[in-house]
């Protein structure tokens, strides 16, 4: 992957899910050092994921009694 190319979304998803082989991971990490656009994609995806997890997390005591 060179600087003129951006990380394909499928690769980005595998990277964020930690389902990527070591060589491809190293390539993505090198690319992220130099590409602000892809870094922003990663940040946006991580923020979205955190937002979704927060929405789906049971509040207070209900997380201990899932059937309520």
N, C-alpha and C positions, 0 to 999 in steps of 0.2 A: 504494500500500500504506500503510495507516495503522497506528497503534500497536495497535489492537485486533485487527488481522489478523496472522498469522504468515506467514513465507515458506513457500510451498508447497514440498514436497520436490523436485519436478521443477525448480523455479526454483533451489533451493539446489544441486542437482546441477550444473546449467548454470553457476552462479556459481563453484562450486569447480573445475569443469573448464575455466573461462575460455571457455565457449561461450555468452556472453551479450552482448547488445548494450549499448552504452554507457549508454543511458537507463535500461534495466532494472538495470544494474550500479549506477548512481548511486542508484537507488531502494532497492536491497537494502542498499547501504552506509549510507544514511541510516537505514534501519530498524534495522540492526544496532547503530548508535550508541545507540539508545533501548530495545532489546529484549534483556534478558538471556537469555530463553528461546531466541531464535534464535541469539544469540551462542554459547550452549552447544551448540546443534545443529551449528553450524559447527565448533566445537572438537572435538566428538565425532566428526564425520565426518572431520576432518583427522587425528585420532589413529588412527581405524580404518584410514584409507588408509595412514598411515605404518607401522602394524603389519602390514598386508597386504604392503606393499612389502618390509619387512624379512624376512617369512617367505619371500617368493618370490625373494629375492636369494641367488644362489649364495654359498656360504661359501668364503673363501680362494682358493686356486689353481683350484678347480673352475669359477669364473666365466670363466676363460680357456680352459677345455677343456670346452665344454658337452656333449659326447657322453659324458662319464664319469658 
